[in-house]
Amino acid sequence: MAIDYELILNCGLKGIIEKINIYLLNCDENKKKFYQVCKKCLEAVIHFSEQYADEAAKLAESSEDANRREELKKIAEICRKVPASPAESFYEAIQSVHFITFCVSLNPFRYSSQQQFQLGHPDRYLLPYYLKDIQNGVITKEYAQLLLDCLGIQVNNRVPNGLSSGYMVGGRDENNKIVENELTDMCMQVVDDIKLVYPAVGLCYTEGMDDRYLEKACEILSHGCSHPAIFNDDIVTKGLQCYGVPEKEARSYIHSTCVEITPVAASNVWVASPYTNMPMLLLDILDREYTDLDELLATLFAKLDTKIKSNFESENAKRKYRGENAMNPLLSCFVNDCLERGADIEQGGARYNWIMPSFVGMANLVDSLYAIKHLVFDLKELSIKAFKVILDSNFENNETFRQRLLNSIPKYGNDIDEIDCFFEKITEHIIAECRKYTGIHTNGNLIPSVFCWVMHERFGGQTGATPDGRKAGFPLGDGSGPCQGREMKGPTASILSSTKWAHHELIGGVAVNMKFSKKSLGMHSLDTMKSLIQTYIQRGGFEMQINVIDKETLEKAVINPEEYKDLVVRIGGYSDYFVKLSSEMQQEVILRTEHNI
């Protein structure tokens, strides 16, 4: 989630305390306790910042470097002012944003490591401070870029391994005006400058946006960086409105960790809650014969419905337990409408309390269903029972049959309607079923997603051989696009397949990964990459993430990891250092289809 940075920058913590004092004048005893602990937390943050100011001043006195001494004095001065008071300069605004994010990330009583929080849209809320300082000659563009780069390094330093944190730029603001300014460009430039795994930057691309911002993103990606990811601003906004978010609020959203979408400053959304292993559901029903494919699908959907219901009941029970036994008062100070309601975020104080289950291995399921349709019901070459025996043996003594499954039977991702339609049927059913449920808190919709984070590897390790030719234990497909290495007709066909089903109601997240060969990049390659992204966006695609890297480089990194410590790749919605991945995940990334453009 992202907190209300505009509130923090405009009011400062002392201003928020003043608001709380007004609420305290007329409230019941329970709300009074809540407000008092909120005040105590805000006062603690102010004290914490003053300690940093004292330390910086102390270091300044002992520093023999005149330039460093002045820097430390400046740090001390700023930390005494913000976040306690409203920010007045670009430097103060960045410091306030960082410090509050750092503080809400720390909750040692509940979590063993720092939580991750997103920074919202800095090219919106930081812009007035930047323009004012530039106009008054207080700061140069180069120094502003340095401060943004330092902020990016701080984000990278505080994110636990395997998680993610970042911000978004671009899109349309609450007045439907396209956001495209110097900070839009500079916030993306951070990725290229620091070349670290985080911050996870998303470019919100909208119709009418100047092409130079998408070109900038493509240029950064071509350097081997795994960000920015490209989000379809119009589709995301449409999806948010489908779930009751007014258009003005729907224009201000954040990618929660990978691709999950939550409204800025108003969310207590549980993303990826939980993940569902779709191919496993199919394997569980291959215990009998079926008269036709429709009967098999009906049985699969019935089992899926039971899973959705039980998962929802479990997540709802956890919410109820946390509401009765937990508080997060500091965070509640920056989330609408906790203070207005006098209710902690754990007690339903937030405006939006969605639960977002994610459905993993969709492409494996689609390919498996088509293989069953083709071999069992169309050609009648073997029965479900015979197929199941082969799968249970992990294709032992049946490698020729497995190769036929892999290479002779068409797959999702090659613009074949007969196969691609399965994805649409499944997602439509999931969306309709999730609409039946509402959580215990206000606006507690159940909102689905089809991305995986790292769960395609974890689920793959638990899942037996599948009818698409995948062997037991191998990672499932890495998102909403085709499975690894199955795009046989190039990137355009892959894009066509992955946009034949509606994305906008899957606001919990849709991730489509593509990998391009770095060594094949030529004079017009970036234009081609831009055109492919624009095609995906124009066809209603939700999000696309790109790796520009060569298979040979990845294979060298497996053999000599010490030489490739800074090699970053996109996984299933987030990025990570390649050499830190498990061997299974490394092979999964290597096997993804590498397109030449």
VEXDREN-2710 file (C-alpha; in Angstrom, 1 decimal):
% VEXDREN-2710
k/r/px/py/pz
1/MET/0.0/0.0/0.0
2/ALA/0.9/3.7/-0.1
3/ILE/0.1/6.1/2.7
4/ASP/-1.1/9.7/2.4
5/TYR/2.1/11.5/1.6
6/GLU/0.3/14.7/0.7
7/LEU/-1.2/14.9/4.2
8/ILE/2.3/14.4/5.7
9/LEU/4.0/17.0/3.5
10/ASN/1.2/19.6/3.8
11/CYS/0.5/19.2/7.6
12/GLY/3.5/17.6/9.1
13/LEU/3.0/15.3/12.1
14/LYS/2.3/18.2/14.4
15/GLY/-0.6/19.2/12.1
16/ILE/-2.0/15.7/12.3
17/ILE/-1.7/15.8/16.1
18/GLU/-3.8/19.0/16.0
19/LYS/-6.4/17.1/14.0
20/ILE/-6.5/14.3/16.5
21/ASN/-6.9/16.9/19.3
22/ILE/-10.1/18.1/17.7
23/TYR/-11.4/14.5/17.3
24/LEU/-10.7/14.0/21.0
25/LEU/-13.0/16.8/22.0
26/ASN/-16.1/14.8/21.2
27/CYS/-15.6/11.0/21.1
28/ASP/-16.4/7.9/23.2
29/GLU/-14.0/6.1/25.4
30/ASN/-12.9/3.5/22.8
31/LYS/-12.1/6.2/20.2
32/LYS/-10.4/8.2/22.9
33/LYS/-7.9/5.4/23.6
34/PHE/-7.3/5.0/19.9
35/TYR/-6.6/8.7/19.4
36/GLN/-4.3/8.8/22.4
37/VAL/-2.1/6.0/21.2
38/CYS/-2.0/7.6/17.7
39/LYS/-0.7/10.8/19.3
40/LYS/1.9/8.9/21.2
41/CYS/3.1/7.2/18.0
42/LEU/3.4/10.5/16.2
43/GLU/5.2/12.1/19.0
44/ALA/7.6/9.1/19.1
45/VAL/8.4/9.6/15.4
46/ILE/9.2/13.3/16.0
47/HIS/11.5/12.3/18.8
48/PHE/13.1/9.6/16.6
49/SER/13.8/12.2/13.9
50/GLU/15.3/14.6/16.5
51/GLN/17.7/11.8/17.5
52/TYR/18.9/11.6/13.9
53/ALA/19.3/15.4/13.9
54/ASP/21.4/15.2/17.1
55/GLU/23.6/12.4/15.6
56/ALA/24.1/14.4/12.4
57/ALA/25.1/17.5/14.4
58/LYS/27.5/15.5/16.5
59/LEU/29.1/14.0/13.4
60/ALA/29.4/17.5/11.8
61/GLU/31.5/18.7/14.8
62/SER/34.0/15.9/14.4
63/SER/34.2/16.0/10.6
64/GLU/37.4/17.3/9.1
65/ASP/36.0/17.5/5.6
66/ALA/34.4/20.9/5.1
67/ASN/31.9/19.8/2.5
68/ARG/30.8/16.8/4.5
69/ARG/30.5/19.0/7.6
70/GLU/28.1/21.3/5.7
71/GLU/26.1/18.3/4.5
72/LEU/25.7/16.9/8.0
73/LYS/24.6/20.3/9.3
74/LYS/22.0/20.4/6.6
75/ILE/20.9/16.9/7.5
76/ALA/20.5/18.0/11.1
77/GLU/18.6/21.1/10.2
78/ILE/16.2/19.2/8.0
79/CYS/15.6/16.3/10.5
80/ARG/14.7/18.9/13.2
81/LYS/12.1/20.3/10.9
82/VAL/10.5/17.3/9.1
83/PRO/8.5/15.2/9.4
84/ALA/7.3/17.2/12.5
85/SER/6.4/20.2/10.4
86/PRO/5.2/20.7/6.8
87/ALA/7.9/20.4/4.1
88/GLU/8.9/23.6/2.3
89/SER/11.7/22.4/0.0
90/PHE/12.3/19.5/-2.3
91/TYR/15.0/18.1/0.0
92/GLU/12.7/18.4/3.0
93/ALA/9.9/16.7/1.1
94/ILE/12.0/13.7/0.1
95/GLN/13.4/13.4/3.7
96/SER/9.9/13.5/5.1
97/VAL/8.7/10.8/2.7
98/HIS/11.6/8.6/3.4
99/PHE/11.6/8.9/7.1
100/ILE/7.9/8.2/7.6
101/THR/8.0/5.2/5.2
102/PHE/11.0/3.9/7.2
103/CYS/9.1/4.3/10.4
104/VAL/5.8/2.6/9.3
105/SER/7.9/-0.2/7.9
106/LEU/9.2/-1.0/11.4
107/ASN/6.9/-3.0/13.6
108/PRO/9.1/-5.3/15.7
109/PHE/6.2/-6.5/17.9
110/ARG/4.5/-8.1/14.9
111/TYR/7.1/-8.7/12.2
112/SER/10.6/-10.1/12.4
113/SER/11.7/-8.0/9.4
114/GLN/10.7/-4.7/7.9
115/GLN/7.4/-4.5/6.0
116/GLN/7.4/-3.0/2.5
117/PHE/5.4/0.1/1.7
118/GLN/5.2/1.8/-1.6
119/LEU/5.9/5.5/-2.2
120/GLY/2.8/6.3/-4.3
121/HIS/3.3/8.8/-7.2
122/PRO/6.3/11.1/-6.3
123/ASP/6.1/12.8/-9.7
124/ARG/2.8/14.2/-8.4
125/TYR/3.3/15.1/-4.7
126/LEU/6.9/16.2/-5.0
127/LEU/6.4/18.3/-8.2
128/PRO/5.4/21.6/-6.4
129/TYR/8.5/21.5/-4.2
130/TYR/10.8/20.7/-7.2
131/LEU/9.4/23.5/-9.4
132/LYS/9.5/26.0/-6.6
133/ASP/13.1/25.2/-5.8
134/ILE/14.2/25.2/-9.4
135/GLN/12.5/28.5/-10.1
136/ASN/14.1/30.1/-7.0
137/GLY/17.5/28.7/-7.7
138/VAL/17.6/26.7/-4.5
139/ILE/18.4/23.5/-6.3
140/THR/19.7/22.2/-9.6
141/LYS/18.1/19.4/-11.6
142/GLU/21.3/17.4/-11.2
143/TYR/21.2/17.7/-7.4
144/ALA/17.5/16.9/-7.4
145/GLN/18.4/13.7/-9.4
146/LEU/21.0/12.9/-6.8
147/LEU/18.5/13.2/-4.0
148/LEU/16.0/10.9/-5.9
149/ASP/18.9/8.4/-6.4
150/CYS/19.7/8.4/-2.7
151/LEU/16.0/7.8/-2.0
152/GLY/16.1/4.9/-4.3
153/ILE/19.1/3.4/-2.5
154/GLN/17.3/3.8/0.8
155/VAL/14.3/1.9/-0.6
156/ASN/16.6/-0.9/-1.8
157/ASN/18.3/-1.1/1.6
158/ARG/15.1/-1.5/3.6
159/VAL/13.4/-4.2/1.5
160/PRO/13.7/-7.8/2.8
161/ASN/15.0/-10.3/0.3
162/GLY/12.3/-11.7/-1.9
163/LEU/9.9/-8.8/-1.3
164/SER/9.5/-5.5/-3.2
165/SER/9.0/-1.8/-2.8
166/GLY/8.8/1.2/-5.2
167/TYR/6.6/3.8/-6.7
168/MET/4.7/4.7/-9.9
169/VAL/4.9/7.6/-12.3
170/GLY/2.8/8.9/-15.1
171/GLY/-0.9/8.1/-15.7
172/ARG/-3.7/10.6/-15.2
173/ASP/-4.3/12.6/-12.1
174/GLU/-7.6/13.2/-10.3
175/ASN/-8.6/15.9/-12.8
176/ASN/-8.0/13.4/-15.7
177/LYS/-4.9/15.3/-16.8
178/ILE/-1.9/13.3/-18.0
179/VAL/1.0/13.4/-15.6
180/GLU/4.2/14.0/-17.6
181/ASN/6.8/16.2/-16.2
182/GLU/10.5/16.3/-15.3
183/LEU/10.0/14.2/-12.2
184/THR/8.3/11.5/-14.3
185/ASP/11.5/11.2/-16.3
186/MET/13.8/11.6/-13.3
187/CYS/12.1/9.0/-11.1
188/MET/12.6/6.4/-13.9
189/GLN/16.2/7.5/-14.3
190/VAL/16.8/6.4/-10.8
191/VAL/16.6/2.8/-12.0
192/ASP/19.4/3.4/-14.5
193/ASP/21.5/5.4/-12.1
194/ILE/21.7/3.1/-9.2
195/LYS/21.1/-0.3/-11.0
196/LEU/19.8/-2.0/-7.9
197/VAL/17.0/-4.5/-7.7
198/TYR/14.7/-1.8/-6.1
199/PRO/12.9/0.5/-6.2
200/ALA/10.3/-1.3/-8.3
201/VAL/9.2/1.4/-10.6
202/GLY/5.9/1.3/-12.6
203/LEU/5.2/3.6/-15.6
204/CYS/1.4/4.2/-15.8
205/TYR/1.0/4.5/-19.6
206/THR/-2.2/6.2/-20.9
207/GLU/-3.5/7.1/-24.3
208/GLY/-2.3/10.6/-25.3
209/MET/0.9/10.4/-23.2
210/ASP/4.0/11.8/-24.9
211/ASP/5.9/8.8/-26.5
212/ARG/9.2/10.0/-25.0
213/TYR/8.2/8.5/-21.6
214/LEU/7.6/5.1/-23.0
215/GLU/10.8/5.4/-25.1
216/LYS/12.7/6.3/-21.9
217/ALA/11.3/3.2/-20.2
218/CYS/12.3/1.0/-23.2
219/GLU/15.8/2.6/-23.2
220/ILE/16.3/1.8/-19.5
221/LEU/15.1/-1.8/-20.0
222/SER/17.5/-2.2/-22.9
223/HIS/20.4/-1.6/-20.5
224/GLY/19.5/-4.8/-18.7
225/CYS/17.4/-3.2/-16.0
226/SER/14.2/-5.0/-14.9
227/HIS/12.2/-1.8/-14.4
228/PRO/10.1/0.1/-15.2
229/ALA/7.2/-2.2/-15.6
230/ILE/4.5/-0.9/-17.9
231/PHE/1.0/-0.5/-16.5
232/ASN/-2.1/0.3/-18.5
233/ASP/-3.5/3.3/-16.7
234/ASP/-6.8/3.3/-18.4
235/ILE/-7.5/-0.4/-17.7
236/VAL/-6.4/-0.2/-14.1
237/THR/-8.7/2.8/-13.5
238/LYS/-11.6/1.1/-15.2
239/GLY/-11.0/-2.0/-13.0
240/LEU/-11.0/0.1/-9.8
241/GLN/-14.2/1.8/-10.8
242/CYS/-15.8/-1.6/-11.3
243/TYR/-15.2/-2.2/-7.6
244/GLY/-16.8/1.0/-6.5
245/VAL/-13.8/3.4/-6.4
246/PRO/-14.8/6.9/-7.6
247/GLU/-12.9/8.0/-10.8
248/LYS/-10.9/10.7/-8.9
249/GLU/-9.7/8.1/-6.4
250/ALA/-9.3/5.5/-9.1
251/ARG/-6.7/7.8/-10.8
252/SER/-4.4/7.4/-7.7
253/TYR/-3.4/3.8/-7.2
254/ILE/-0.2/1.9/-6.5
255/HIS/1.2/-1.5/-7.5
256/SER/1.2/-3.1/-4.1
257/THR/4.3/-5.1/-4.3
258/CYS/4.4/-6.6/-7.8
259/VAL/1.3/-5.9/-9.9
260/GLU/-1.5/-5.9/-7.3
261/ILE/-3.4/-2.6/-7.4
262/THR/-4.6/-0.7/-4.3
263/PRO/-6.0/2.8/-4.0
264/VAL/-3.4/5.2/-2.5
265/ALA/-3.8/6.5/1.0
266/ALA/-7.0/4.5/1.7
267/SER/-6.2/0.8/1.7
268/ASN/-6.1/-2.1/4.0
269/VAL/-6.0/-4.6/1.2
270/TRP/-4.7/-8.1/1.6
271/VAL/-3.0/-9.0/-1.6
272/ALA/-2.4/-12.6/-2.8
273/SER/-4.6/-13.9/-0.1
274/PRO/-4.1/-16.7/-0.7
275/TYR/-2.6/-18.3/-3.8
276/THR/-4.5/-21.2/-5.5
277/ASN/-2.6/-23.9/-7.4
278/MET/-4.8/-24.3/-10.5
279/PRO/-3.0/-27.3/-12.2
280/MET/-3.3/-29.2/-8.8
281/LEU/-7.1/-28.7/-8.9
282/LEU/-7.1/-30.4/-12.4
283/LEU/-5.0/-33.3/-11.2
284/ASP/-7.3/-33.8/-8.3
285/ILE/-10.3/-34.5/-10.5
286/LEU/-8.5/-36.8/-12.9
287/ASP/-9.7/-39.7/-10.8
288/ARG/-12.6/-40.9/-13.1
289/GLU/-13.8/-40.8/-16.7
290/TYR/-15.9/-38.0/-18.1
291/THR/-18.5/-38.2/-20.9
292/ASP/-17.2/-35.0/-22.5
293/LEU/-15.0/-32.0/-21.8
294/ASP/-18.0/-30.0/-20.6
295/GLU/-18.5/-32.4/-17.7
296/LEU/-14.9/-32.3/-16.8
297/LEU/-14.9/-28.5/-16.8
298/ALA/-18.1/-28.4/-14.7
299/THR/-16.3/-30.7/-12.1
300/LEU/-13.2/-28.5/-12.2
301/PHE/-15.2/-25.3/-11.6
302/ALA/-17.1/-26.9/-8.8
303/LYS/-13.9/-27.8/-7.1
304/LEU/-12.5/-24.3/-7.8
305/ASP/-15.7/-22.8/-6.2
306/THR/-15.2/-24.9/-3.1
307/LYS/-11.6/-23.7/-2.9
308/ILE/-12.5/-20.0/-3.4
309/LYS/-15.1/-20.3/-0.6
310/SER/-12.9/-22.1/1.9
311/ASN/-10.0/-19.7/1.2
312/PHE/-12.3/-16.7/1.7
313/GLU/-13.6/-18.0/4.9
314/SER/-10.1/-18.6/6.2
315/GLU/-8.9/-15.1/5.2
316/ASN/-12.0/-13.5/6.7
317/ALA/-11.4/-15.4/10.0
318/LYS/-7.9/-14.0/10.1
319/ARG/-9.1/-10.5/9.6
320/LYS/-11.6/-10.9/12.4
321/TYR/-8.9/-12.3/14.7
322/ARG/-6.5/-9.4/13.9
323/GLY/-9.3/-6.9/14.4
324/GLU/-9.9/-8.3/17.9
325/ASN/-6.2/-8.7/18.8
326/ALA/-4.0/-6.2/16.9
327/MET/-3.5/-2.5/16.2
328/ASN/-1.4/-0.5/13.9
329/PRO/-1.9/3.1/15.2
330/LEU/1.0/4.8/13.5
331/LEU/0.0/3.5/10.1
332/SER/-3.6/4.4/10.8
333/CYS/-2.7/8.1/11.1
334/PHE/-1.9/8.1/7.3
335/VAL/-4.7/6.0/5.9
336/ASN/-8.2/7.3/5.1
337/ASP/-10.6/7.1/6.9
338/CYS/-9.1/5.7/10.1
339/LEU/-8.8/9.0/12.0
340/GLU/-12.2/10.2/10.8
341/ARG/-13.9/7.0/11.9
342/GLY/-11.8/6.7/15.1
343/ALA/-11.0/3.2/14.1
344/ASP/-7.6/1.5/13.7
345/ILE/-6.7/0.1/10.3
346/GLU/-7.0/-3.5/11.8
347/GLN/-10.5/-2.7/13.0
348/GLY/-11.8/-1.7/9.5
349/GLY/-10.9/2.0/9.6
350/ALA/-9.5/2.0/6.1
351/ARG/-11.8/3.0/3.2
352/TYR/-11.0/-0.1/1.2
353/ASN/-10.6/-3.6/2.8
354/TRP/-10.4/-5.9/-0.2
355/ILE/-9.0/-9.5/-0.2
356/MET/-7.2/-10.4/-3.4
357/PRO/-6.7/-14.2/-4.0
358/SER/-4.3/-15.1/-6.8
359/PHE/-4.7/-18.0/-9.2
360/VAL/-1.4/-19.5/-10.2
361/GLY/-0.4/-21.8/-13.1
362/MET/-3.2/-20.6/-15.5
363/ALA/-1.2/-21.2/-18.7
364/ASN/-0.4/-24.8/-17.5
365/LEU/-4.1/-25.4/-16.8
366/VAL/-5.1/-24.0/-20.2
367/ASP/-2.5/-26.1/-22.1
368/SER/-3.5/-29.2/-20.0
369/LEU/-7.2/-28.8/-20.8
370/TYR/-6.5/-28.5/-24.5
371/ALA/-4.3/-31.6/-24.4
372/ILE/-7.0/-33.6/-22.7
373/LYS/-9.6/-32.2/-25.2
374/HIS/-7.5/-33.1/-28.2
375/LEU/-6.2/-36.6/-27.1
376/VAL/-9.1/-37.9/-24.9
377/PHE/-12.2/-36.4/-26.3
378/ASP/-11.4/-35.5/-30.0
379/LEU/-9.0/-38.2/-31.1
380/LYS/-10.0/-40.7/-28.4
381/GLU/-6.4/-42.0/-28.3
382/LEU/-6.5/-42.7/-24.5
383/SER/-8.7/-42.5/-21.5
384/ILE/-8.5/-40.2/-18.5
385/LYS/-7.4/-43.2/-16.5
386/ALA/-4.6/-44.1/-18.9
387/PHE/-3.5/-40.4/-19.0
388/LYS/-3.5/-40.3/-15.2
389/VAL/-1.3/-43.4/-15.0
390/ILE/1.3/-41.8/-17.3
391/LEU/1.2/-38.6/-15.2
392/ASP/1.5/-40.4/-11.9
393/SER/4.7/-42.1/-13.2
394/ASN/6.1/-38.7/-14.2
395/PHE/6.2/-39.9/-17.8
396/GLU/8.6/-42.8/-16.9
397/ASN/9.1/-44.8/-20.1
398/ASN/6.8/-42.3/-21.9
399/GLU/9.3/-39.6/-23.0
400/THR/8.2/-39.8/-26.6
401/PHE/4.6/-39.1/-25.5
402/ARG/5.8/-36.2/-23.3
403/GLN/7.7/-34.7/-26.3
404/ARG/4.6/-35.0/-28.4
405/LEU/2.6/-33.1/-25.7
406/LEU/5.3/-30.4/-25.5
407/ASN/6.0/-30.0/-29.2
408/SER/3.2/-31.3/-31.3
409/ILE/0.1/-30.1/-29.5
410/PRO/-0.5/-26.3/-29.9
411/LYS/-0.1/-24.2/-26.8
412/TYR/-1.5/-20.9/-25.3
413/GLY/0.5/-17.9/-26.5
414/ASN/0.4/-18.6/-30.2
415/ASP/-2.8/-16.8/-31.2
416/ILE/-4.9/-19.9/-31.5
417/ASP/-8.5/-19.2/-30.5
418/GLU/-9.4/-22.8/-29.8
419/ILE/-6.8/-22.8/-27.0
420/ASP/-6.8/-19.2/-25.9
421/CYS/-10.6/-19.4/-25.2
422/PHE/-9.9/-21.6/-22.2
423/PHE/-8.2/-18.7/-20.4
424/GLU/-11.2/-16.5/-21.0
425/LYS/-13.6/-19.2/-19.7
426/ILE/-11.6/-19.7/-16.5
427/THR/-11.1/-16.1/-15.7
428/GLU/-14.7/-15.2/-16.3
429/HIS/-15.8/-18.0/-13.9
430/ILE/-13.3/-16.8/-11.3
431/ILE/-14.4/-13.2/-11.5
432/ALA/-18.1/-14.2/-11.2
433/GLU/-17.5/-16.5/-8.3
434/CYS/-15.4/-14.0/-6.3
435/ARG/-18.2/-11.4/-6.7
436/LYS/-20.4/-13.5/-4.4
437/TYR/-18.2/-12.7/-1.3
438/THR/-17.8/-9.7/0.9
439/GLY/-15.5/-9.5/3.9
440/ILE/-16.3/-8.3/7.4
441/HIS/-15.1/-4.7/6.9
442/THR/-16.5/-1.9/4.8
443/ASN/-15.7/-2.4/1.1
444/GLY/-14.4/-5.9/1.7
445/ASN/-14.7/-7.2/-1.9
446/LEU/-13.0/-10.4/-3.0
447/ILE/-11.0/-9.4/-6.0
448/PRO/-9.1/-11.9/-8.1
449/SER/-5.6/-11.8/-9.7
450/VAL/-3.6/-14.1/-12.0
451/PHE/0.0/-13.5/-11.1
452/CYS/2.4/-15.5/-9.0
453/TRP/5.3/-13.7/-7.3
454/VAL/7.5/-16.7/-6.5
455/MET/4.6/-19.2/-6.0
456/HIS/5.0/-20.7/-9.5
457/GLU/8.2/-22.3/-8.2
458/ARG/6.8/-23.3/-4.8
459/PHE/3.6/-24.8/-6.3
460/GLY/5.6/-26.4/-9.1
461/GLY/7.7/-28.2/-6.5
462/GLN/4.5/-29.6/-4.9
463/THR/2.7/-30.5/-8.2
464/GLY/3.0/-33.8/-10.1
465/ALA/3.4/-34.1/-13.8
466/THR/0.7/-32.3/-15.8
467/PRO/-1.1/-33.0/-19.1
468/ASP/0.7/-30.2/-20.9
469/GLY/4.0/-32.2/-20.7
470/ARG/5.4/-30.5/-17.7
471/LYS/7.3/-32.9/-15.4
472/ALA/6.7/-33.2/-11.7
473/GLY/8.5/-30.6/-9.6
474/PHE/9.1/-28.1/-12.4
475/PRO/7.9/-24.5/-11.8
476/LEU/4.5/-23.6/-13.2
477/GLY/4.0/-20.7/-15.7
478/ASP/5.4/-17.4/-14.4
479/GLY/2.3/-15.2/-14.8
480/SER/-0.5/-14.6/-17.2
481/GLY/1.4/-15.1/-20.4
482/PRO/2.4/-18.4/-22.0
483/CYS/4.5/-21.0/-20.1
484/GLN/8.2/-21.1/-20.4
485/GLY/9.5/-21.6/-24.0
486/ARG/6.0/-22.2/-25.6
487/GLU/5.7/-19.0/-27.6
488/MET/6.5/-20.5/-31.1
489/LYS/5.1/-17.6/-33.2
490/GLY/6.9/-14.7/-31.8
491/PRO/6.1/-11.8/-29.4
492/THR/3.1/-10.5/-31.4
493/ALA/1.2/-13.8/-31.3
494/SER/2.0/-14.0/-27.6
495/ILE/0.5/-10.6/-27.0
496/LEU/-2.6/-11.4/-29.0
497/SER/-3.2/-14.5/-26.9
498/SER/-2.7/-12.8/-23.6
499/THR/-5.2/-10.0/-24.5
500/LYS/-8.1/-12.1/-25.7
501/TRP/-9.6/-12.1/-22.2
502/ALA/-10.7/-9.1/-20.2
503/HIS/-8.0/-7.9/-17.7
504/HIS/-9.7/-5.0/-15.9
505/GLU/-11.7/-6.9/-13.3
506/LEU/-8.5/-8.8/-12.3
507/ILE/-7.3/-5.8/-10.4
508/GLY/-5.5/-8.0/-8.0
509/GLY/-2.9/-8.2/-10.7
510/VAL/-2.1/-9.5/-14.2
511/ALA/1.6/-10.1/-15.0
512/VAL/2.8/-10.8/-18.5
513/ASN/6.6/-11.4/-18.8
514/MET/8.5/-11.1/-22.0
515/LYS/12.2/-11.7/-22.6
516/PHE/14.2/-10.0/-25.4
517/SER/17.7/-10.9/-26.6
518/LYS/20.1/-8.2/-25.6
519/LYS/22.7/-9.2/-28.2
520/SER/20.1/-8.8/-31.0
521/LEU/19.2/-5.2/-30.2
522/GLY/19.7/-3.0/-33.2
523/MET/19.0/0.5/-34.4
524/HIS/15.3/0.0/-34.5
525/SER/14.8/-2.5/-31.7
526/LEU/13.6/0.0/-29.2
527/ASP/11.0/1.2/-31.6
528/THR/9.8/-2.3/-32.1
529/MET/9.7/-2.9/-28.3
530/LYS/7.7/0.3/-27.9
531/SER/5.3/-0.8/-30.6
532/LEU/4.8/-4.2/-29.0
533/ILE/4.0/-2.6/-25.6
534/GLN/1.6/-0.1/-27.2
535/THR/-0.2/-3.0/-29.0
536/TYR/-0.5/-4.8/-25.7
537/ILE/-1.9/-1.7/-24.0
538/GLN/-4.3/-0.9/-26.9
539/ARG/-5.7/-4.4/-26.7
540/GLY/-6.5/-4.0/-23.0
541/GLY/-3.4/-5.5/-21.5
542/PHE/-3.0/-4.8/-17.8
543/GLU/0.8/-4.9/-17.2
544/MET/3.9/-6.0/-19.1
545/GLN/7.3/-6.6/-17.6
546/ILE/10.4/-7.1/-19.8
547/ASN/13.8/-8.7/-19.4
548/VAL/16.4/-7.7/-21.9
549/ILE/19.2/-10.3/-21.4
550/ASP/20.8/-13.2/-23.2
551/LYS/20.5/-16.9/-22.3
552/GLU/24.3/-17.2/-22.5
553/THR/24.7/-14.5/-19.8
554/LEU/22.2/-16.3/-17.5
555/GLU/24.0/-19.6/-18.0
556/LYS/27.4/-18.0/-17.2
557/ALA/25.8/-16.6/-14.0
558/VAL/24.8/-20.1/-12.9
559/ILE/28.4/-21.3/-13.3
560/ASN/30.1/-18.2/-11.9
561/PRO/27.7/-16.5/-9.5
562/GLU/30.4/-14.3/-7.9
563/GLU/30.9/-12.5/-11.2
564/TYR/27.2/-11.7/-11.6
565/LYS/26.1/-10.5/-8.2
566/ASP/24.3/-7.4/-9.7
567/LEU/22.4/-9.3/-12.4
568/VAL/18.7/-8.5/-11.9
569/VAL/15.8/-10.3/-13.6
570/ARG/12.0/-10.1/-13.5
571/ILE/10.3/-13.1/-11.9
572/GLY/6.5/-13.3/-11.6
573/GLY/5.6/-9.7/-10.9
574/TYR/8.7/-8.6/-9.0
575/SER/12.5/-8.4/-9.6
576/ASP/15.3/-10.1/-7.8
577/TYR/19.0/-10.8/-8.1
578/PHE/19.5/-13.8/-10.4
579/VAL/22.2/-15.4/-8.4
580/LYS/20.1/-15.4/-5.2
581/LEU/17.3/-17.5/-6.9
582/SER/17.0/-21.2/-6.4
583/SER/18.4/-23.4/-9.1
584/GLU/14.8/-24.3/-10.1
585/MET/13.9/-20.7/-10.5
586/GLN/17.1/-19.9/-12.4
587/GLN/16.2/-22.7/-14.9
588/GLU/12.7/-21.3/-15.2
589/VAL/14.0/-17.9/-16.2
590/ILE/16.5/-19.4/-18.6
591/LEU/13.8/-21.4/-20.3
592/ARG/11.6/-18.4/-21.0
593/THR/11.3/-17.7/-24.8
594/GLU/13.9/-15.2/-25.9
595/HIS/12.6/-13.0/-28.7
596/ASN/14.7/-11.2/-31.2
597/ILE/13.6/-7.7/-32.2
END
